[in-house]
Structure formats: structure tokens, C-alpha cells
Amino acid sequence: MDHFYLVDGVMHAESVPLPTIAEAVGTPVYVYSRATLERHAQVFKAALSGLDNPLVAFAVKSNPNLAVLKVLQQQGFGADVVSGGELVRALAAGMAPNDIVFSGVGKTRAELELGLDKGIGQFNIESREEGQELAALAASRGEIAQAVLRVNPDVDAKTHEKISTGKAENKFGVPLIRAREVYAELAGLPGMNLRGVAIHIGSQLLDLEPLETAFAKVGKLIADLRAAGHTITHVDLGGGLGVPYRADENPPSPAEYGAMVERATKGWDVRLAFEPGRVIAGNAGILLTRVVRVKRGGNGAPFVIVDAAMNDLARPALYGAWHDFEAVQPNGQRMTANIVGPICETGDTFAKDRECDALVSGDLAVFRTAGAYGATMASSYNSRGFVAEVMVDGDKWAVVADRIAASAIMDAERVPDWL
Ligand SMILES: *Cc1c(COP(=O)(O)O)cnc(C)c1O
């Protein structure tokens, strides 16, 4: 559920008409709803209310905007970060260092040091080599890093291959068959308190079965590790819960997910952590765009050329993803169109032969479910600027990320004097 709807024939974000934002800020622009973010945060937490004090760490990579992070911090969320840049953002948004977990397969030495400097709650170690490096670094500083070992359970998450992370051939985590050996080695190192395990098998999961299978494998691993004399107090179950991008998609609800987690983790006797991203932020944002012109098709549907492009919203070009597309002021008529951006690549196509509201040059329209993996994946390809972001709260709204003009990006470039 979200807070983008028609009021008297005009699409609003909460109580703000979208044309007001388009006129003031220009297009394209991302618009986030505070009420939707808060509702999703509360529904997710309520779904886990049967667990003992779980840590809910928002996956910052899904939407790193500071205002978004602040809303979630106020909802009691921590952060799952995958770079030093994200770590700095989570702290800037007021997240407690102890509620920050640091994932990622390629943490540099500087990033490990930053995590230690800031006293973060947990490093999710993705390899034997990373664990050795972290332990040595912490020991040299006279510190003890809190860590868990990310394992790769080799399950098929049944999602898009580019966002599947828990198959043996994926780069993430330590394969289960080597987990006991690597765990034993790392747990014995000074400088590190290895206290449990982590998994994250993929994103946009529409079925609980792969998660439950992976959790069962983790349960078995915990029992084996304990039998080998290790003390296991923390398990991080990752993120991945899907959202409905289109009406016929029916992802499991947070409540169903929570019930499955309770069933699957019964008797584990650990503090659980979760790393939801998309399920919190996805439906809390839209990308507002204006139709540049409508061009007659070659031998098919017309091209509705909008001022947003694959550099602003990469998911359709990257994953063939679907985003619902609607007029801000629908007139009741429909059309079938190819919805495309201005970038000089055929991949800059948001939808092919899409049945949608009838649109003409100058009309405003939205791509829905753009709050996660939207603005954060933006680039300046084709020397377009970086898209702006707005947050709405009831009848208030504010720019929460300035548009960065193409000229400002050019200002950072230098032509050496030997040219
Ligand atoms: C991307 C990611 C997440 C978030 O995934 P969602 O599908 O957005 O919930 C959580 N944990 C890790 C380690 C990730 O890489």
C-alpha cells in the first residue's frame, strides 16, 4: 500500500498535488512519501514482534537518501551498509553505530578501518581472507571486532539472475561445505569475536520457500558449530522480500514472512538481524516525469518519449523490470505505447506495447514503485544531470536531494595544460 493516489482527478503524493512539485523542482524528480515509509517500517516490525529484540537494519543501498534514512532511524531501524560511503550516511542520519552491520564482498582495508573507527555493531565477513585481514587489523589496534560469517547456502532464490546472491556460483559468502572449517579458523584469531552467521540469498523474492530452505541450512550449521564448541549468539537473515511491481505479482506479506521466520528459527536462541531494503522503500517512491513528445511508431505503437531516462531509473534497462506507468491527470482515454527516454540507446526503453493512460506532449506521468534501487542507481550518462529527490509529509514537501546539473559535473573535470 502507498500514498500516491488521485484526488479530484490529479495524482497526489499524500496531500500534495504532483504538478506543484513538477512546476517547482522540474522533472524528472523522485518523490517519496514519509507516511508510506513509516507504514512499511511499522508493518515489518510488527511482523517480527514474536521475536526477542530483533535488529532491523535497513539496506541502505536500496535508498541512501539522508531524509529517507532519518525517517527509518526514527522508526528504530539500524542500517545494513555495503561501503564506507553508506556507513558515513547511516551515521549522518543518526543511526547508532551499534545498530550498523557492514556487508559486502570487497570491503577495502580503509573501509574495515572506518568500521572500527566508528565502532560499528557487526562486520558480516564474506571470506576467510577478509576475516584474517579484519582480525589482524583490529588486533593491531588493541580492539576486538564483532563479526559474523556470511555463508552461501546454495539455494536458488528464483529471482532475476542479476539479483540472485545465494547460489554456489555467486561471489557472496563462504560455501556451506567450507563454512565449518573457515569458522573454526577465524573464531580462533585474536582481534575478532566471531559470534554467528549471516545469509542473504537475493532480492525481489516472491516465494518464501527458498528462504525457508536457506534458513533450515543455517539452523543445521548453527547446531554443527555449537557441537564443535563455538558460541553462537547472532544470526543475520538478510533481506530480499519482494514487492508487487505489477498487479499480478503477489509477494508474501511481511506477516507471512514473520510467521515463517518464527517457525524456521524456533529454538535457535540467538539475536536475529534482518536487512530489508526494497520492501520498505520500493512503494514509497515514484519517479515523476514529463512527456517531451509523442512520436509516431514505425510499424507499431507510438513512442511516448518522456524526460526521464535509463540514467535516472536503470531497472528496466538493467533487469527488464516492469514499472507501472500512469498519467498524473488521466482523461479516461487509453493508448498502447512504447515508453522511452531520450538517451541514445535502444535499451532506454521503460515499456514496450504498454497499455496506459492516453498522453500528449507536456503531460505529467509517473513510474510507480521507484523508491528502491531508483535514484541510487542514477548516472550522468549522455551528460544528463543527476535527478532530484523530494519528500512529502502530509501537505508539506521538501527537496531532499538537489538536482545536480550537467554543468556542475563538467566543472569537476580538468583539461591538463599539455593538451
Ligand atoms: C541488497 C542487500 C539487501 C537488501 O535486499 P532487498 O531485496 O532490498 O531487501 C540486504 N542485505 C544484503 C547483504 C544486500 O546485499
The ligand as a Gaussian input file, in Angstrom:
#p B3LYP/6-31G(d) Opt

LIG

0 1
 C       20.865000      -5.757000      -1.285000
 C       21.012000      -6.395000       0.050000
 C       19.950000      -6.394000       0.954000
 C       18.601000      -5.810000       0.643000
 O       17.861000      -6.550000      -0.260000
 P       16.330000      -6.172000      -0.540000
 O       15.921000      -7.113000      -1.573000
 O       16.294000      -4.756000      -0.978000
 O       15.604000      -6.388000       0.756000
 C       20.176000      -6.951000       2.208000
 N       21.364000      -7.490000       2.540000
 C       22.409000      -7.501000       1.696000
 C       23.686000      -8.104000       2.131000
 C       22.261000      -6.977000       0.420000
 O       23.294000      -7.008000      -0.431000

